[in-house]
């Protein structure tokens, strides 16, 4: 498959506008001294844009990173989550904003949220670029959602297919 086979779902300008709106919603939500934790690797572009938008919206955040795996190089979740790289900061008593590219089955974000709460986070909010609610297998919902997403395999804006297509400035689907 090539880039010409991709249907654009959300173009660059639409994503940029939505990220600004999300940042305003998050800034107005009352999070105190939030720790922004992107779930790597797919969320890195969204998280970087969101972090800058949060700054423009008047919210200062600290950032740490959590790298989890449930897909590997494939296109289907393997059904289990493992921590590949853990955060360095203590979350005890902190408001955490967990950021991910896609909320689909919910397995990865439920795992991450529960992990952070067990470590003493005061509150864990979820911000996702895309929500594939029809694929949910775990009871979880995001507090902040960029876009409802059709049940298609998506790429671009940091999201890959077998480690390719992350560099695309839009979200598209095959």
CORZI-V827161 format. One record per helix or strand. SS is the DSSP state (2 for helix, 1 for strand). FROM is the first residue (numbers start at 1). TO is the last residue. If there is no record, write none. Layout:
# CORZI-V827161
ss=SS from=FROM to=TO
ss=SS from=FROM to=TO
This chain:
# CORZI-V827161
ss=2 from=3 to=5
ss=1 from=7 to=10
ss=2 from=12 to=27
ss=1 from=35 to=40
ss=2 from=44 to=56
ss=1 from=62 to=69
ss=1 from=82 to=85
ss=1 from=95 to=103
ss=2 from=107 to=118
ss=1 from=123 to=131
ss=2 from=133 to=135
ss=1 from=144 to=148
ss=1 from=154 to=156
ss=1 from=159 to=159
ss=1 from=161 to=161
ss=1 from=164 to=164
ss=1 from=171 to=173
